[in-house]
Amino acid sequence: LAYVDDQTSHGQAVRLSPYLVEMGRDTFENWQSEFLQLLWQVVGLAYFLYVGSPSSKENDDRMEAKLDALIELVGKEKGAELIADLDKTHLRHSGHATIHKPQSY
């Protein structure tokens, strides 16, 4: 309808070929906008999940603290050694962990 109005306002005949070109261009422009937005959301979300947002870290830290307390409670000194070994192996306090190797506990 907009194409017909535009053509008649300029005193030109309405033809199918230019209409299809304009419709295709507008459609692909819309799709491009939507897909770029979706791609940004997916990539951005994946990045933030990989890095870890502060709000998701709070639950992990709380869970680790509870597990540490249970291991120390049950294992006493050996539990504290196990926690220190796990922290060192999985780089709990710095960086990213290396590829997992089987551990003998």
N, C-alpha and C positions, 0 to 999 in steps of 0.2 A: 504494500500500500504506500509506503514512503517513497519507493522508487517511482511509482505511477505519479504521485503528487509532484515529485521533483521534476520528472520529465515534462509534465503538463505545464508546470510553472515556468519552465524555460522554453516552452513552445516547441518541444521536440516530440517525435512519435515514440510510443512505448514499444520497445522491441524485446524479444525474449533473450537473445544472446547477451546483451549488456546486463540484463537483469540477473541472469545466472552467474555471470562473473562477479557482480557486486554481492549477490547473496552468498556465493562461495567464499569470497574474501571476508565478509562480515562473520560468517560461520567459523572459519578457521581462526580469525582474530579472537573470537569469543572462546573457542576451545583452547587456544594458546594461553590466553589469560587464565583460564580455569586450571589447566594442567600445570602451568608454572606455579600457580599458587598452591596446588596440591603437592607438587614436587617439593616446594620449599617447606611445606608443613611436614612431610614425611622425612626429608633429610634433616630438618631442624630437630624434629622429635628424636630421630635416631641418634643424632649427635648428643643431645642433652641426656638421653638415656645412657649413652656410652660414658660420657663424662661424669654424669650423676649430678643431679640438682641437689641443693642443700636440703630441701624438704624430703627427698627420698633417702638421703644419707642419714638423717636423724633416726629413721626406723632401723637401718642397718647397724648403726652405732649402738643403739639400744639393745638390739638382738645380740650383738657381739659381746656387750658388757654382761648380759645375762648368762650367755654361754661361758664366758670367762669365769664368772662367779661360780657357776655349777662345776666347772672343771677343777677350779681351785678347792672347792668344798669337798669334792669327792676324792681328788687326787693329791691333795695337800702339796708337798714340795714338788713331787713329780708332775702334778698338774700345772704348777707355775712354770716348770721347765718346758712342758708341752706347749703351753700358751706362747712362751717366748720363741720356741722353735717354729710354731705355726706363724707367728707374726713376722719372723725373719724370712721364712720360706715364701710367704704370700705378700711380702712387702706391705704390711698393714699400715704402717705409718709414713711410707714414702714410695712414690712411683707406682708402677704397674707390675703385677706378678709376672714371672717368667712362665714358660710352658710347664705344666704340671708334671711332676715326676712321681712315681709311686713312693710313698713314704712308709717306713716301718716304725710303728709307734709301740 
